[in-house]
Amino acid sequence: METSERVGRYVRMVALEGQGTELAGALLRVADDMAAQPGCLAYVVNATPDEPDVVWVTEMWSDAASSEAALSRDIGESGLGDVLALLTAPPDYIEVTPLGGPGLAGLPG
Amino acid sequence: METSERVGRYVRMVALEGQGTELAGALLRVADDMAAQPGCLAYVVNATPDEPDVVWVTEMWSDAASSEAALSRDIGESGLGDVLALLTAPPDYIEVTPLGGPGLAGLPG
């Protein structure tokens, strides 16, 4: 929808001690699933220098409805159940509104 | 270089009061320039819900050398001088290492 505002977020997750690599792997499997969801512009999994148990995900969606639809599915379907089992606490979110720039699919550079 | 590690960062900037839209506009002009720099995978400018003076940039680069080369140019060349003039304080950075997922150019989904 041309009139819907894009939504994005940076999601910070802390793994059980020593499980950062496993957490990143579980999130990369989720990313494979998210790539097929309507409106998913980005779901990039990031390690964190000097904090081996911290993983960030950069999400960008074409609109809020697409984001909600993809993330509110049964957690088994997306693989998010494996992710939740590796966390020490609920994720922290920074909500943003992607405006433009290179790397954002479907937007002018 | 296949063996070089990608680098990324989330950059948080706070505009002078009431200047958030101007700051985002200045950063979108920087983004046009960054799109032409070697190794730039993403330079996405984001507004922030409920914080009109806060702008985030999502950067992803193919390797640290490309990032340093693009960001260490004369600030007049990239347009970053216009950005710095609109800030209340130096930017805050969260450094990350992009691993994969949809939206990261050149990586498997």
Backbone of each chain as ProteinMPNN parsed JSONL, in Angstrom:
{"seq_chain_A": "METSERVGRYVRMVALEGQGTELAGALLRVADDMAAQPGCLAYVVNATPDEPDVVWVTEMWSDAASSEAALSRDIGESGLGDVLALLTAPPDYIEVTPLGGPGLAGLPG", "coords_chain_A": {"N_chain_A": [[0.856, -1.185, 0.0], [0.695, 2.09, -0.977], [0.238, 4.172, 0.768], [0.741, 3.326, 3.324], [2.816, 3.466, 6.177], [6.197, 2.524, 6.396], [7.632, 0.201, 8.733], [10.109, -0.425, 11.236], [12.55, -2.095, 13.306], [15.08, -2.4, 15.806], [16.205, -5.199, 17.36], [17.293, -6.388, 20.391], [18.854, -9.137, 21.764], [19.745, -11.318, 24.423], [21.665, -14.091, 24.915], [21.569, -17.197, 26.768], [24.369, -17.904, 28.862], [27.255, -18.316, 26.943], [25.874, -19.188, 24.719], [25.585, -17.655, 22.455], [26.313, -18.065, 19.747], [24.689, -20.209, 19.073], [22.218, -18.969, 19.385], [22.336, -17.015, 17.347], [22.392, -18.724, 15.146], [19.866, -19.953, 15.352], [18.289, -17.723, 14.888], [19.012, -17.104, 12.276], [17.776, -19.188, 10.961], [15.124, -18.507, 11.457], [15.157, -16.167, 9.957], [15.286, -17.146, 7.348], [12.69, -18.074, 7.076], [11.234, -15.684, 7.483], [11.932, -14.258, 5.23], [10.227, -15.141, 3.301], [7.812, -14.06, 3.942], [5.04, -11.866, 3.323], [5.768, -8.461, 2.686], [8.136, -8.305, 4.102], [11.007, -6.523, 4.324], [13.542, -6.522, 5.366], [15.419, -8.689, 7.471], [17.775, -8.931, 9.24], [20.355, -10.657, 10.777], [22.619, -10.077, 13.387], [25.814, -10.398, 14.887], [27.586, -9.257, 17.862], [30.314, -7.209, 18.44], [32.689, -8.003, 20.915], [30.737, -8.734, 22.719], [29.787, -11.623, 23.121], [27.439, -13.015, 23.704], [25.353, -11.494, 22.868], [22.923, -10.736, 20.456], [21.722, -8.946, 17.693], [18.814, -8.09, 15.797], [17.954, -6.622, 12.751], [15.088, -5.363, 11.639], [12.916, -4.629, 8.893], [9.871, -3.605, 7.539], [7.193, -3.466, 5.14], [4.866, -2.302, 6.035], [2.895, -1.796, 9.04], [0.922, -3.749, 9.357], [1.815, -5.97, 7.888], [4.1, -6.638, 9.344], [3.001, -7.316, 11.839], [1.404, -9.496, 11.11], [3.3, -11.398, 10.27], [4.821, -11.789, 12.572], [3.064, -12.609, 14.482], [2.309, -15.149, 14.074], [2.017, -18.693, 14.901], [4.622, -19.613, 17.076], [6.079, -21.864, 16.56], [5.884, -22.204, 13.858], [7.438, -20.196, 12.657], [9.899, -20.687, 13.741], [10.613, -19.269, 15.95], [10.276, -20.297, 18.471], [12.535, -21.849, 19.094], [14.344, -19.803, 19.37], [13.399, -18.321, 21.585], [13.838, -20.132, 23.641], [16.52, -19.909, 24.09], [17.072, -17.52, 25.286], [17.974, -15.149, 27.887], [16.293, -13.267, 28.892], [13.356, -11.291, 28.114], [13.345, -9.884, 24.759], [14.792, -6.644, 23.948], [13.484, -3.721, 22.368], [13.981, -1.294, 19.818], [12.088, 0.968, 18.256], [11.653, 2.061, 14.917], [11.142, 4.192, 11.996], [11.56, 3.51, 8.828], [12.809, 5.622, 6.321], [14.269, 5.999, 3.919], [17.044, 5.458, 1.608], [20.053, 3.67, 0.566], [19.845, 0.11, 0.474], [17.397, -0.345, 1.45], [14.861, -2.09, 0.366], [12.775, -1.367, -2.369], [12.582, 1.316, -1.949], [13.492, 4.623, -3.019], [16.957, 5.509, -3.547]], "CA_chain_A": [[0.0, 0.0, 0.0], [1.555, 3.261, -1.075], [-0.009, 5.14, 1.831], [1.106, 2.794, 4.629], [4.162, 3.812, 6.588], [7.077, 1.402, 6.718], [8.02, 0.083, 10.136], [11.34, -1.161, 11.47], [12.992, -2.146, 14.696], [16.323, -3.073, 16.186], [15.836, -6.086, 18.464], [18.49, -6.843, 21.115], [18.609, -10.371, 22.502], [20.894, -11.83, 25.167], [21.586, -15.552, 25.021], [22.133, -17.907, 27.916], [25.822, -17.76, 28.801], [27.961, -19.187, 26.011], [24.964, -19.694, 23.672], [25.372, -16.624, 21.445], [26.4, -18.63, 18.392], [23.463, -20.997, 18.866], [21.118, -18.016, 19.201], [22.44, -16.45, 15.997], [21.996, -19.771, 14.206], [18.407, -20.107, 15.412], [17.693, -16.537, 14.251], [19.213, -17.208, 10.819], [16.718, -20.072, 10.467], [13.924, -17.667, 11.437], [15.307, -15.22, 8.843], [14.894, -17.858, 6.119], [11.23, -18.09, 7.043], [10.724, -14.319, 7.344], [12.175, -13.815, 3.851], [9.085, -15.545, 2.481], [6.581, -13.425, 4.424], [4.707, -10.64, 2.591], [6.115, -7.185, 3.299], [9.429, -8.315, 4.809], [12.061, -5.836, 3.57], [14.826, -6.926, 5.949], [15.46, -9.396, 8.765], [19.216, -9.189, 9.23], [20.877, -11.138, 12.063], [23.936, -9.486, 13.639], [26.588, -10.617, 16.105], [27.984, -8.008, 18.515], [31.722, -7.258, 18.813], [33.026, -7.959, 22.342], [29.629, -9.226, 23.561], [29.481, -12.839, 22.354], [26.102, -13.551, 23.961], [24.344, -10.526, 22.421], [22.583, -10.778, 19.035], [20.753, -7.935, 17.27], [18.137, -8.28, 14.516], [17.471, -5.412, 12.079], [13.861, -5.667, 10.889], [12.202, -3.58, 8.155], [8.628, -4.13, 6.957], [6.544, -2.485, 4.261], [3.815, -1.625, 6.805], [2.706, -2.413, 10.353], [0.075, -4.943, 9.263], [2.663, -7.088, 7.452], [4.95, -7.004, 10.464], [2.189, -8.002, 12.848], [0.96, -10.789, 10.585], [4.43, -12.333, 10.232], [5.362, -12.045, 13.904], [2.045, -13.12, 15.407], [2.015, -16.549, 13.765], [2.484, -19.655, 15.893], [6.082, -19.499, 17.139], [6.678, -23.052, 15.967], [5.883, -22.058, 12.398], [8.535, -19.314, 12.234], [11.158, -21.06, 14.377], [10.909, -18.387, 17.084], [10.315, -21.08, 19.713], [13.94, -22.193, 19.355], [15.012, -18.568, 19.805], [12.973, -17.966, 22.949], [14.426, -21.078, 24.582], [17.939, -19.581, 24.277], [17.2, -16.154, 25.817], [17.981, -14.957, 29.343], [15.28, -12.269, 29.25], [12.651, -10.867, 26.895], [14.13, -8.969, 23.928], [14.574, -5.191, 23.983], [13.153, -3.226, 21.033], [14.028, 0.121, 19.45], [11.19, 1.081, 17.1], [12.026, 3.122, 13.987], [10.331, 4.351, 10.787], [12.508, 3.655, 7.702], [12.43, 6.675, 5.381], [14.899, 5.826, 2.617], [18.483, 5.209, 1.593], [20.435, 2.399, -0.035], [19.693, -1.062, 1.321], [15.989, -0.521, 1.804], [14.22, -2.548, -0.865], [11.537, -0.719, -2.761], [12.649, 2.754, -1.726], [14.553, 5.298, -3.761], [18.228, 5.557, -2.812]], "C_chain_A": [[0.888, 1.228, 0.0], [1.414, 4.195, 0.119], [0.399, 4.625, 3.207], [2.56, 3.118, 4.935], [4.955, 2.534, 6.866], [7.365, 1.378, 8.212], [9.306, -0.724, 10.216], [11.636, -1.218, 12.941], [14.361, -2.8, 14.78], [15.985, -3.897, 17.429], [17.114, -6.647, 19.097], [18.122, -8.05, 21.972], [19.884, -10.826, 23.19], [20.687, -13.321, 25.382], [22.013, -16.02, 26.408], [23.649, -17.939, 27.75], [26.456, -18.8, 27.871], [27.134, -19.656, 24.826], [24.728, -18.671, 22.56], [25.4, -17.168, 20.028], [25.158, -19.463, 18.074], [22.273, -20.07, 18.628], [21.154, -17.414, 17.795], [22.005, -17.474, 14.955], [20.491, -19.972, 14.175], [17.732, -18.928, 14.714], [17.898, -16.544, 12.735], [18.188, -18.17, 10.211], [15.376, -19.329, 10.439], [13.965, -16.724, 10.234], [14.921, -15.871, 7.516], [13.38, -17.874, 5.964], [10.676, -16.689, 6.807], [10.88, -13.81, 5.913], [10.994, -14.119, 2.942], [7.796, -14.863, 2.898], [6.303, -12.134, 3.657], [5.126, -9.392, 3.372], [7.415, -7.17, 4.056], [10.502, -7.687, 3.923], [13.444, -6.214, 4.096], [14.584, -7.66, 7.255], [16.905, -9.887, 8.886], [19.691, -9.526, 10.648], [22.318, -10.648, 12.218], [24.548, -10.022, 14.931], [27.023, -9.255, 16.648], [29.45, -8.108, 18.927], [31.87, -7.159, 20.336], [31.89, -8.359, 23.271], [29.103, -10.506, 22.916], [28.084, -13.409, 22.6], [24.983, -12.62, 23.483], [24.168, -10.615, 20.903], [21.521, -9.705, 18.775], [20.102, -8.389, 15.961], [17.651, -6.918, 14.017], [16.271, -5.8, 11.227], [13.385, -4.437, 10.136], [11.041, -4.248, 7.432], [7.951, -3.04, 6.139], [5.44, -1.71, 4.974], [3.595, -2.415, 8.088], [1.895, -3.705, 10.255], [0.892, -6.16, 8.829], [3.537, -7.578, 8.595], [4.175, -7.811, 11.496], [1.767, -9.383, 12.374], [2.095, -11.814, 10.636], [4.87, -12.741, 11.632], [4.335, -12.639, 14.862], [1.632, -14.541, 15.066], [2.447, -17.449, 14.926], [4.012, -19.679, 15.894], [6.77, -20.742, 16.571], [6.819, -22.919, 14.462], [7.09, -21.245, 11.927], [9.889, -19.761, 12.772], [11.505, -20.202, 15.578], [10.908, -19.129, 18.415], [11.737, -21.465, 20.093], [14.704, -20.982, 19.874], [14.679, -18.277, 21.264], [13.62, -18.87, 23.984], [15.881, -20.744, 24.901], [18.152, -18.217, 24.945], [17.228, -16.138, 27.343], [16.869, -14.036, 29.807], [14.51, -11.939, 27.983], [13.514, -9.903, 26.084], [13.82, -7.506, 24.243], [14.391, -4.699, 22.553], [13.405, -1.726, 20.926], [13.21, 0.245, 18.173], [11.607, 2.265, 16.23], [11.08, 3.12, 12.775], [11.267, 4.568, 9.609], [11.983, 4.648, 6.661], [13.016, 6.471, 3.992], [16.39, 5.611, 2.76], [18.809, 3.863, 0.996], [20.295, 1.261, 0.969], [18.271, -1.288, 1.754], [15.226, -0.837, 0.534], [12.949, -1.756, -1.129], [11.502, 0.775, -2.498], [13.682, 3.374, -2.634], [15.793, 5.454, -2.89], [18.386, 6.847, -2.051]], "O_chain_A": [[1.736, 1.388, 0.877], [2.346, 4.925, 0.453], [0.409, 5.394, 4.168], [3.423, 3.051, 4.06], [4.454, 1.595, 7.485], [7.343, 2.415, 8.874], [9.565, -1.591, 9.381], [11.049, -0.483, 13.736], [14.739, -3.628, 13.952], [15.53, -3.35, 18.433], [17.915, -7.297, 18.426], [17.206, -7.995, 22.792], [20.972, -10.735, 22.622], [19.684, -13.756, 25.947], [22.728, -15.318, 27.124], [24.153, -17.994, 26.628], [26.219, -20.001, 28.002], [27.619, -20.437, 24.007], [23.769, -18.804, 21.799], [24.587, -16.766, 19.195], [24.642, -19.43, 16.956], [21.424, -20.343, 17.78], [20.121, -17.316, 17.132], [21.325, -17.128, 13.989], [19.904, -20.141, 13.106], [16.724, -19.104, 14.029], [17.052, -16.045, 11.993], [17.776, -17.986, 9.066], [14.588, -19.5, 9.509], [12.95, -16.503, 9.573], [14.307, -15.234, 6.661], [12.854, -17.708, 4.864], [9.747, -16.518, 6.018], [10.06, -13.025, 5.437], [10.782, -13.442, 1.936], [6.767, -15.072, 2.256], [7.232, -11.381, 3.367], [4.869, -9.285, 4.571], [7.787, -6.135, 4.609], [10.865, -8.25, 2.891], [14.413, -6.221, 3.337], [13.692, -7.322, 8.034], [17.214, -11.059, 8.672], [19.454, -8.771, 11.59], [23.132, -10.785, 11.305], [23.87, -10.091, 15.956], [26.853, -8.23, 15.987], [29.806, -9.005, 19.691], [31.236, -6.312, 20.966], [32.056, -8.329, 24.49], [28.079, -10.475, 22.234], [27.591, -14.2, 21.796], [23.803, -12.918, 23.671], [25.146, -10.575, 20.157], [20.556, -9.57, 19.527], [20.757, -9.0, 15.117], [17.023, -6.161, 14.756], [16.416, -6.484, 10.214], [13.437, -3.326, 10.663], [11.192, -5.297, 6.805], [8.113, -1.85, 6.407], [5.109, -0.593, 4.577], [4.045, -3.554, 8.214], [2.156, -4.654, 10.994], [0.686, -7.259, 9.344], [3.698, -8.782, 8.794], [4.634, -8.852, 11.965], [1.773, -10.336, 13.153], [1.874, -12.967, 11.006], [5.247, -13.89, 11.862], [4.696, -13.121, 15.936], [0.719, -15.089, 15.682], [3.162, -17.008, 15.826], [4.63, -19.757, 14.833], [7.923, -20.67, 16.146], [7.754, -23.451, 13.864], [7.696, -21.572, 10.906], [10.923, -19.273, 12.315], [12.569, -20.373, 16.172], [11.481, -18.642, 19.39], [12.107, -21.417, 21.266], [15.599, -21.111, 20.71], [15.568, -18.02, 22.075], [13.92, -18.425, 25.091], [16.423, -21.248, 25.885], [19.294, -17.805, 25.149], [16.611, -16.972, 28.006], [16.531, -14.022, 30.991], [14.959, -12.27, 26.886], [14.331, -9.18, 26.654], [12.741, -7.173, 24.733], [15.049, -5.184, 21.633], [13.078, -0.973, 21.844], [13.581, -0.3, 17.133], [11.883, 3.349, 16.744], [10.323, 2.173, 12.563], [11.731, 5.688, 9.397], [10.855, 4.524, 6.183], [12.348, 6.734, 2.992], [16.934, 5.583, 3.864], [17.941, 2.994, 0.922], [20.586, 1.421, 2.154], [17.96, -2.312, 2.363], [14.974, 0.049, -0.282], [12.154, -1.509, -0.223], [10.503, 1.433, -2.789], [14.66, 2.717, -2.991], [15.704, 5.523, -1.664], [19.398, 7.047, -1.38]]}, "seq_chain_B": "METSERVGRYVRMVALEGQGTELAGALLRVADDMAAQPGCLAYVVNATPDEPDVVWVTEMWSDAASSEAALSRDIGESGLGDVLALLTAPPDYIEVTPLGGPGLAGLPG", "coords_chain_B": {"N_chain_B": [[36.117, -8.694, -0.68], [36.18, -12.005, 0.153], [36.956, -12.983, 2.614], [36.85, -10.938, 4.432], [35.246, -9.492, 7.235], [31.898, -8.428, 7.426], [30.708, -5.199, 8.452], [28.593, -3.286, 10.607], [26.391, -0.727, 11.871], [24.219, 0.91, 14.219], [23.235, 4.14, 14.294], [22.553, 6.747, 16.424], [21.08, 9.861, 16.432], [20.484, 13.121, 17.712], [18.56, 15.839, 16.999], [18.809, 19.457, 17.01], [16.292, 21.228, 18.834], [13.159, 20.715, 17.387], [14.164, 20.314, 14.864], [14.202, 17.84, 13.67], [13.064, 16.856, 11.247], [14.522, 18.3, 9.355], [17.057, 17.289, 9.911], [16.712, 14.575, 9.175], [16.287, 14.942, 6.447], [18.767, 16.013, 5.649], [20.345, 13.784, 6.157], [19.283, 11.947, 4.344], [20.242, 13.054, 1.999], [22.974, 12.606, 2.407], [22.819, 9.835, 2.31], [22.285, 9.36, -0.395], [24.783, 9.93, -1.457], [26.363, 8.023, -0.114], [25.401, 5.679, -1.215], [26.799, 5.401, -3.543], [29.318, 4.698, -2.783], [32.052, 2.394, -2.604], [31.382, -0.849, -1.337], [29.247, -0.183, 0.276], [26.496, -1.49, 1.768], [24.134, -0.861, 3.021], [22.486, 2.131, 3.993], [20.397, 3.338, 5.709], [17.998, 5.692, 6.503], [16.133, 6.614, 9.334], [13.166, 7.751, 10.904], [11.88, 8.332, 14.269], [9.355, 6.942, 16.175], [7.312, 8.979, 18.229], [9.475, 10.449, 19.112], [10.345, 13.118, 17.861], [12.705, 14.521, 17.318], [14.715, 12.696, 17.085], [16.815, 10.738, 15.079], [17.682, 7.753, 13.454], [20.32, 5.936, 11.861], [20.796, 3.114, 9.876], [23.53, 1.36, 9.165], [25.329, -0.727, 6.883], [28.186, -2.434, 5.834], [30.498, -3.883, 3.473], [32.972, -4.522, 4.508], [35.355, -3.503, 7.043], [37.287, -1.731, 6.062], [36.112, -0.518, 3.806], [34.026, 0.884, 5.034], [35.457, 2.676, 6.675], [36.841, 4.129, 4.716], [34.779, 5.417, 3.312], [33.585, 6.975, 5.298], [35.572, 8.579, 6.28], [36.174, 10.543, 4.524], [36.418, 13.986, 3.416], [34.129, 16.0, 5.177], [32.527, 17.76, 3.786], [32.331, 16.671, 1.275], [30.696, 14.381, 1.488], [28.393, 15.448, 2.512], [28.038, 15.37, 5.217], [28.689, 17.511, 6.807], [26.476, 19.26, 6.867], [24.802, 17.678, 8.382], [26.112, 17.493, 10.9], [25.893, 20.1, 11.782], [23.312, 20.245, 12.646], [23.018, 18.793, 14.963], [22.579, 18.094, 18.501], [24.445, 16.91, 20.064], [27.336, 14.708, 19.976], [26.926, 11.804, 17.833], [25.51, 8.651, 18.961], [26.675, 5.289, 18.915], [25.916, 1.935, 18.039], [27.651, -0.867, 17.566], [27.663, -3.521, 15.218], [27.834, -6.85, 13.74], [26.964, -7.857, 10.747], [25.424, -10.9, 9.866], [23.693, -12.372, 8.189], [20.604, -12.949, 6.349], [17.403, -11.824, 4.993], [17.468, -8.798, 3.087], [20.031, -8.014, 3.373], [22.306, -7.166, 1.208], [23.96, -9.277, -1.083], [24.274, -11.402, 0.59], [23.32, -14.754, 1.473], [19.859, -15.61, 1.99]], "CA_chain_B": [[37.005, -9.758, -0.185], [35.348, -13.022, 0.781], [37.389, -13.297, 3.975], [36.673, -9.804, 5.325], [33.991, -9.537, 7.957], [31.035, -7.268, 7.271], [30.514, -4.369, 9.644], [27.382, -2.493, 10.602], [26.147, 0.034, 13.103], [23.022, 1.727, 14.376], [23.721, 5.451, 14.732], [21.445, 7.543, 16.975], [21.379, 11.29, 16.4], [19.435, 13.984, 18.255], [18.589, 17.15, 16.348], [18.383, 20.656, 17.71], [14.847, 21.13, 19.054], [12.301, 21.044, 16.257], [14.909, 20.175, 13.607], [14.308, 16.427, 13.293], [12.768, 16.664, 9.821], [15.673, 18.825, 8.62], [18.146, 16.324, 10.089], [16.44, 13.408, 8.324], [16.509, 15.353, 5.06], [20.217, 16.1, 5.422], [20.88, 12.412, 6.124], [18.872, 11.321, 3.077], [21.192, 13.514, 0.983], [24.192, 11.819, 2.649], [22.551, 8.463, 1.857], [22.466, 9.341, -1.855], [26.221, 9.869, -1.69], [26.909, 6.754, 0.39], [24.987, 4.604, -2.129], [27.8, 5.282, -4.613], [30.629, 4.355, -2.225], [32.318, 0.952, -2.653], [31.175, -1.621, -0.118], [28.068, 0.242, 1.056], [25.375, -2.416, 1.619], [22.925, -0.17, 3.487], [22.593, 3.395, 4.746], [18.956, 3.601, 5.77], [17.642, 6.768, 7.432], [14.892, 6.278, 10.028], [12.566, 8.581, 11.948], [11.628, 7.596, 15.506], [8.007, 7.241, 16.669], [7.177, 9.668, 19.522], [10.656, 11.256, 19.423], [10.505, 13.766, 16.551], [14.048, 15.053, 17.087], [15.682, 11.595, 17.053], [16.949, 10.04, 13.801], [18.616, 6.626, 13.466], [20.799, 5.431, 10.581], [21.226, 1.72, 9.851], [24.627, 1.201, 8.204], [25.967, -2.04, 6.681], [29.309, -2.331, 4.902], [31.053, -5.199, 3.137], [34.155, -4.753, 5.345], [35.703, -2.312, 7.82], [38.062, -0.78, 5.253], [35.166, 0.258, 2.999], [33.325, 1.795, 5.931], [36.367, 3.754, 7.075], [37.161, 4.964, 3.555], [33.626, 6.248, 2.97], [33.214, 7.889, 6.382], [36.689, 9.448, 6.657], [36.353, 11.592, 3.524], [36.073, 15.341, 3.842], [32.692, 15.997, 5.464], [31.823, 18.513, 2.755], [32.136, 15.789, 0.117], [29.586, 13.462, 1.725], [27.222, 16.155, 3.048], [27.934, 15.187, 6.669], [28.8, 18.805, 7.473], [25.111, 19.744, 7.102], [24.247, 16.858, 9.466], [26.733, 17.848, 12.175], [25.402, 21.419, 12.195], [21.948, 20.11, 13.174], [23.012, 17.888, 16.128], [22.778, 18.665, 19.837], [25.544, 16.197, 20.734], [27.876, 13.703, 19.05], [26.064, 10.632, 17.693], [25.784, 7.405, 19.694], [26.838, 4.174, 17.983], [25.87, 0.529, 18.441], [28.38, -1.592, 16.509], [27.213, -4.901, 15.016], [28.476, -7.63, 12.684], [25.877, -8.517, 10.014], [25.724, -12.3, 9.547], [22.877, -12.853, 7.077], [19.176, -12.712, 6.415], [16.894, -11.021, 3.886], [17.711, -7.373, 3.19], [21.472, -7.756, 3.389], [22.737, -7.421, -0.166], [25.146, -10.109, -1.259], [24.298, -12.537, 1.52], [22.188, -15.672, 1.337], [18.721, -15.23, 2.829]], "C_chain_B": [[36.159, -10.796, 0.566], [35.701, -13.249, 2.246], [37.203, -12.129, 4.942], [35.294, -9.852, 5.966], [33.192, -8.268, 7.669], [30.963, -6.488, 8.581], [29.215, -3.577, 9.485], [27.289, -1.687, 11.877], [24.777, 0.7, 13.017], [23.501, 3.045, 14.972], [22.518, 6.291, 15.165], [21.868, 9.009, 17.041], [20.195, 12.074, 16.931], [19.611, 15.371, 17.653], [18.359, 18.264, 17.351], [16.855, 20.662, 17.754], [14.063, 21.581, 17.821], [12.936, 20.83, 14.89], [15.027, 18.721, 13.128], [14.055, 16.181, 11.814], [13.92, 17.164, 8.964], [16.848, 17.847, 8.729], [17.931, 15.095, 9.199], [16.681, 13.747, 6.855], [17.989, 15.447, 4.73], [20.832, 14.705, 5.333], [20.458, 11.669, 4.861], [19.762, 11.799, 1.934], [22.547, 12.811, 1.154], [24.009, 10.394, 2.103], [22.712, 8.334, 0.347], [23.949, 9.22, -2.204], [26.799, 8.52, -1.268], [26.572, 5.595, -0.554], [26.018, 4.363, -3.222], [29.176, 4.872, -4.085], [30.845, 2.835, -2.265], [32.06, 0.29, -1.294], [29.995, -1.202, 0.713], [26.906, -0.711, 0.772], [24.064, -1.78, 2.066], [23.325, 1.116, 4.194], [21.162, 3.925, 4.806], [18.678, 4.631, 6.872], [16.254, 6.479, 8.007], [14.446, 7.41, 10.955], [12.271, 7.685, 13.161], [10.237, 7.945, 16.019], [8.073, 7.924, 18.036], [8.414, 10.449, 19.94], [11.037, 12.018, 18.141], [11.898, 14.323, 16.275], [15.116, 13.961, 16.993], [15.642, 10.899, 15.696], [17.987, 8.936, 13.971], [19.063, 6.324, 12.029], [21.26, 3.991, 10.775], [22.279, 1.572, 8.764], [25.048, -0.259, 8.113], [26.996, -1.885, 5.572], [29.898, -3.709, 4.661], [32.274, -5.539, 3.985], [34.523, -3.428, 6.016], [36.439, -1.277, 6.976], [37.143, 0.086, 4.389], [34.436, 1.285, 3.855], [34.212, 2.972, 6.3], [36.666, 4.691, 5.907], [36.002, 5.918, 3.25], [33.368, 7.322, 4.02], [34.344, 8.845, 6.746], [36.984, 10.496, 5.592], [36.051, 12.96, 4.13], [34.556, 15.425, 4.051], [31.889, 16.822, 4.457], [31.471, 17.637, 1.564], [30.897, 14.911, 0.289], [28.307, 14.18, 2.144], [27.087, 16.033, 4.554], [28.087, 16.507, 7.432], [27.425, 19.388, 7.802], [24.462, 18.991, 8.263], [24.796, 17.325, 10.812], [26.198, 19.177, 12.698], [24.02, 21.357, 12.836], [21.877, 19.291, 14.463], [23.202, 18.63, 17.44], [23.982, 18.065, 20.545], [26.14, 15.237, 19.72], [26.945, 12.499, 18.969], [26.476, 9.507, 18.652], [25.77, 6.249, 18.701], [26.629, 2.835, 18.685], [26.509, -0.256, 17.302], [27.895, -3.04, 16.437], [27.968, -5.551, 13.854], [27.391, -8.383, 11.921], [26.279, -9.925, 9.553], [24.946, -12.791, 8.338], [21.42, -12.534, 7.309], [18.714, -11.842, 5.271], [17.139, -9.541, 4.141], [19.172, -7.013, 3.256], [22.024, -8.164, 2.036], [23.967, -8.326, -0.176], [25.257, -11.269, -0.293], [23.144, -13.474, 1.208], [21.099, -15.31, 2.34], [18.675, -15.977, 4.132]], "O_chain_B": [[35.486, -10.448, 1.537], [34.85, -13.659, 3.035], [37.379, -12.3, 6.148], [34.305, -10.206, 5.324], [33.742, -7.166, 7.668], [31.134, -7.044, 9.666], [28.801, -3.247, 8.374], [28.016, -1.931, 12.84], [24.258, 1.005, 11.943], [24.109, 3.058, 16.043], [21.591, 6.519, 14.388], [22.892, 9.344, 17.636], [19.044, 11.746, 16.645], [20.666, 15.992, 17.78], [17.782, 18.043, 18.415], [16.199, 20.169, 16.836], [14.274, 22.671, 17.29], [12.32, 21.128, 13.866], [15.862, 18.414, 12.277], [14.755, 15.383, 11.191], [14.266, 16.538, 7.962], [17.55, 17.609, 7.746], [18.865, 14.631, 8.545], [17.217, 12.93, 6.106], [18.421, 15.015, 3.661], [21.734, 14.471, 4.529], [21.215, 10.837, 4.36], [20.017, 11.044, 0.995], [23.193, 12.461, 0.166], [24.926, 9.824, 1.511], [23.215, 7.322, -0.141], [24.323, 8.498, -3.128], [27.623, 7.942, -1.977], [27.347, 4.648, -0.684], [26.11, 3.263, -3.766], [30.109, 4.714, -4.872], [29.917, 2.074, -1.991], [32.463, 0.8, -0.249], [29.745, -1.796, 1.762], [26.387, -0.737, -0.344], [23.001, -2.12, 1.548], [24.341, 1.188, 4.886], [20.776, 4.827, 4.063], [19.077, 4.451, 8.023], [15.323, 6.144, 7.275], [15.255, 7.96, 11.702], [12.393, 6.462, 13.095], [9.954, 9.116, 16.275], [8.821, 7.483, 18.908], [8.419, 11.057, 21.01], [11.947, 11.605, 17.421], [12.242, 14.574, 15.12], [16.298, 14.268, 16.837], [14.574, 10.516, 15.218], [19.044, 9.156, 14.562], [18.272, 6.444, 11.093], [22.008, 3.68, 11.702], [21.964, 1.648, 7.577], [25.121, -0.954, 9.126], [26.729, -1.297, 4.524], [29.818, -4.592, 5.515], [32.587, -6.716, 4.167], [34.058, -2.364, 5.605], [36.237, -0.076, 7.155], [37.37, 1.288, 4.255], [34.253, 2.429, 3.438], [33.783, 4.125, 6.248], [36.737, 5.907, 6.086], [36.224, 7.094, 2.961], [32.982, 8.443, 3.688], [34.11, 9.828, 7.449], [37.939, 11.261, 5.73], [35.495, 13.06, 5.224], [33.787, 14.975, 3.202], [30.689, 16.598, 4.297], [30.441, 17.834, 0.92], [30.135, 14.719, -0.659], [27.236, 13.574, 2.132], [26.12, 16.538, 5.124], [27.659, 16.607, 8.582], [27.225, 19.943, 8.882], [23.682, 19.558, 9.028], [24.035, 17.531, 11.758], [26.064, 19.365, 13.907], [23.6, 22.307, 13.496], [20.789, 19.108, 15.009], [23.886, 19.652, 17.5], [24.486, 18.636, 21.512], [25.513, 14.97, 18.695], [26.244, 12.199, 19.936], [27.624, 9.425, 19.089], [24.966, 6.223, 17.769], [27.113, 2.63, 19.798], [25.967, -0.303, 16.197], [27.736, -3.702, 17.462], [28.653, -4.873, 13.087], [26.934, -9.432, 12.376], [27.328, -10.116, 8.937], [25.483, -13.555, 7.535], [21.044, -11.934, 8.316], [19.532, -11.181, 4.631], [17.032, -9.078, 5.276], [19.527, -5.836, 3.201], [22.19, -9.349, 1.749], [24.889, -8.155, 0.622], [26.219, -12.035, -0.343], [22.099, -13.033, 0.729], [21.382, -14.77, 3.409], [17.771, -15.758, 4.938]]}, "name": "protein", "num_of_chains": 2, "seq": "METSERVGRYVRMVALEGQGTELAGALLRVADDMAAQPGCLAYVVNATPDEPDVVWVTEMWSDAASSEAALSRDIGESGLGDVLALLTAPPDYIEVTPLGGPGLAGLPGMETSERVGRYVRMVALEGQGTELAGALLRVADDMAAQPGCLAYVVNATPDEPDVVWVTEMWSDAASSEAALSRDIGESGLGDVLALLTAPPDYIEVTPLGGPGLAGLPG"}
